[in-house]
Amino acid sequence: MISSNWPNGELRAVPCGPLVNSGSQSNFSRSHEHATHRSTCTRHSNDAAVPAPYLIRLKIKSYAVSYANSFNERLLPKPNMHDTKLSVAPLPHQFLESALVLLEAAFEQDPILAWCLFAENWGFDERRTNYLRSYLRYHHDALMPALGAWRSGDLVAVSYFAPASRAESPGNFAELGHQIASTCGELSLRRIDLLRESSGSNSSVANSSWIEFIGVSPMLQGEGIGSTLLNATLAHLREIEPSGTISLETAESRNIPFYERHGFAIKERIDRPGLTQYRLSIS
């Protein structure tokens, strides 16, 4: 699933990425994007050499509005952040822990993760970390694509996505379900399965590519990084499947205008007790 609160930390589709079958035919959830304003950018230059630039290398300018502030609140200038080159490249496996730290900050306030992992119960922060780590490992082990954005040696944004043509490995998928059940609890897995099942039952998105997670370091929102990374993600998926549909899910209605500016349209609203999701697609 993907969703990330840019206004309060989000850009997302539905945090529970692909589904998991934990041996009892349990399903897993879709995509998610998110970013929250309370965490800081973490230096990751020692993790590994930054890959050669992949789709984009450009200078980021200052903008008057930010996706992380309801898309229309003015931001104060951030020192030493402007006119700095941004490099977007495939995200190597050795950046997994750096990506985890970034996504934890980005999804700290994410409503979908909060719902799936029972934020009202003790131990939520640990369950969120365990879930994100399990999914990122699954994504890399399944050889699905991911992009990272670097600025001055820092990993500042990541995007995890799944092309429709990329077959899921039953073994990896079952292991993901097992990991989620053991580290987050069976009840959390059931809720993740519920989201996954609702996506799979919709014929219009059954064969869609999905943006699972996309998030920007909260301290750097409003710099255009999220827009750049989303465009790079769409371009990458178009290279793989030029005529395919690309979908994402969000529980933040205030982020919908951002996606619409990039060509997405709302296809479905899903209401559940405690959670309202929006499924958006672009063809």
N, C-alpha and C positions, 0 to 999 in steps of 0.2 A: 504494500500500500504506500501511497505517497502523500505526504502532506508536510508542510513545514510552515510554521507561523512566521511569516515575514513581518507582518504588522507587529505581532508580539513574539515573533519567532516562527514563521512558517513558510513553507513552500512545499507543497506536498501532494502526494497522490493517495497513498494509504499505507502507513507504516507496516503492515504485516507482509511484506513481499509475497513471493509465491507461496503456494500452499504446501502444507506438510501432511504426509500420511504417516502417522506414528504407529502404524501397525493395525490400528482399529478403524481404518478407513476415515481417519479424521482429515479434514481439509485445512488449508492454511489461508492466510488473507492476501490481499492485493497490495497496491502500492501506496507510498506515503511520502510527503515532503514537509519539512518544518525547520524553523529557526527561532530561538528566543533571545530577547534583548538583555538577559541578565548574565550571560556568560562572556568570557573574554576569548580573544583570538590566541591560540596556542602555537608556539613556535615548533615546527616539525622539521627544521632543516637538517637535523642529524639522523633522521630516520632512513633516508636513502637519497641518492642523487635524483634531482627532479628530472623527469623524462623530457626528451626533446619536445618542443611545442607541437601539438597535434592540430586541431582545426583552427585555432585562433591565437593571435598574438597582437595585442593592441594596447592603447593607452586608455585608462579609465578616467573619465571626467567627473566633476562634482555635479550632482543633481539636486533639485530643490525638493523632490518628494522621494519617499522610500517605501518599498513594498513592506518593510517591516514596521511601518507606522500607518496602518490602515490605508496605505497607498496614497495618502494625501497630506500627511503632516510634515511640516518643514523640519529639517534636521540642522543641527549646528555643524559647522565644518569639522572634519576629523583631521588632525594634524598628520602630516607626512603620508597621507593616503592617496593623494591625487597625483595624476600624471605618472603613475607607477605601472609598469607593464604587467599584464596578466597573461599567463600561459595556461592553455587548456590542453590536456594530454590524457592518454589512457592511464588509468590509475593502477599501478603495480600492486601486487599482493603484499609487498613489504610495507605498504602504507596502511594496512588494515587497522592497526591500533590508533594511528593518527586520525583516520576516518571515523573510527568509533568515538573518539573524544569529541570530534567536531559534531557528529550527529547527536550525541548525547546533549550537547548544548543546544543544538538546533531544535531538538524534539522535546526539550524539557517540559514544555507546556502543551504538548500535542494532545488534542482531545481524543484521537483514535487510540493512541497508545494508552492514554489514561483509562479509556473504556475497556480495552482488551485486557489490560494488565491490572485492573482493579486498583486505581490510584488511591481510592479511599481506604485501602487496607495497608497495614504496616508492611514495609519491605518493598514498596513500589519502585524506588530508585534502583534497587538491586535487580529487580525483575526487568526493568527497562534496559539496564546495561546488559543483562544476560540475553535478553531477546535480540537486541541489536547486534551483539557479538555473534550469536548463533546464526542470525540471518546473513551477516556479512561474510562469515566463513562459508556458508552454503553457497552464496552468490559466486564467490571466488572459486570454490571447489567445482562448481558446475560450469566454470569457464564462461560465465555471462559477462557482458561488457560493463565497464564503469569508467567514468571520466573524473578527473580531478582538475581543480583550478589552483594555480600557484601564483603567489605574489611575493617577490623578494625572498624566495626560498621557503615561504610558509604555505602549507596547504590550507586554503581559505574556503573551499567549497567542493562538494562531491555530488555525483549523480550516479545512481545505480538503476539499470533498466534491463528489461527482458524482451528481446525480439520474439515475435510470435512464432517464427520458424525454429527457434532454439528449443529443442526437446528437453524436458526436465528429466533428470536421472532419478528413477524410482528409488534407488539405494540412497542417494544423497538426500532426497526428499523425505524419506522415512527417518533418516538420521536427524534431520532438522526437527521433525515432529517430536522425536524422542528427546532431543536437547531442550526444546521449549517446555515440554511436559515436566522434565526433571528439574529445570532451573527456574521456571516461571509458574508451574503448577498446571494441573489438568484443566482447571476451570478457565485459565487464560487461553490454553490451547483450543478449548471448545469455542470461545468467543472469536478467536482468530479464524477457526474453521468456518464459523457462521458467516463471517465477512467474505471469505473465499468462496463459499458455496453460492452466495448471492451474486458474485461476479460470474461464476461459471455457468449459472442458470440463465444468464442473459445472452441470447444468441447473437445480439449485435456486437458484443465485446468478447465473445468466446474465443475468437481468432485474432484478437487485438494484441499489439505490442503494448507493454506497460512500463511506465516510469514508476519504479518502486519507491525510491527515495531520492530526494534532491534537497540539499540544505546548504546554507551559507553561514559562515561564522557570524554570530550575532553582532559583533562589533563592526562588521564591514557591510552591513546591510545599507542599502541606499546608494551604493557605488555602481550599480548596474551589473554586478557580478552574477547575480541570480539569472538575470535576463540573458546574459552572455552564455552561461552554462546551459540554460534551457534550450537556447537556439542551437548550441553545439550538440546537445543530446538529440534533438529532433533531426539535425543534419546527419548524425551518425546512423540513426534508425532508418532514415530515408535511403541511405546508401545500401543498407541491408535489404530493405523491402520498400521499394519506391512507391508502391501503390497501396500499402497497408494502412490500417487504422492504428492510431496511437492513443492510448487512454491513460487516465490517472484519476485518483479520487482524493477529495479533501473534505474536511469537516469544518473548514473556515470559510464561511460565505464571503467574508471581506476580501479574500484572495481571488475570488472568481473573476473580477475585472482584469486582474493581471494575466490570467490564463487566456481570457477572451482576447486580449490584445495580441496574444501569440497564436491566435487562430483556433483555440479550443472552444467548444460549445457544450453547454449542459445537456446531457442525454438522460439523466435520471436523478431523482432525489429519493433517498432511502431513509425513512424515519424508523428509529428503534427507541425504546425507552432509554433515555440518557445519551443518545447519539443521533445526530443527523448528518448524513454523508451526501456528497454530490459527486456524481460520476461525469467526467468530461472527456470528450474525444475530439480528435482532429484527423481528417482523412487526407 
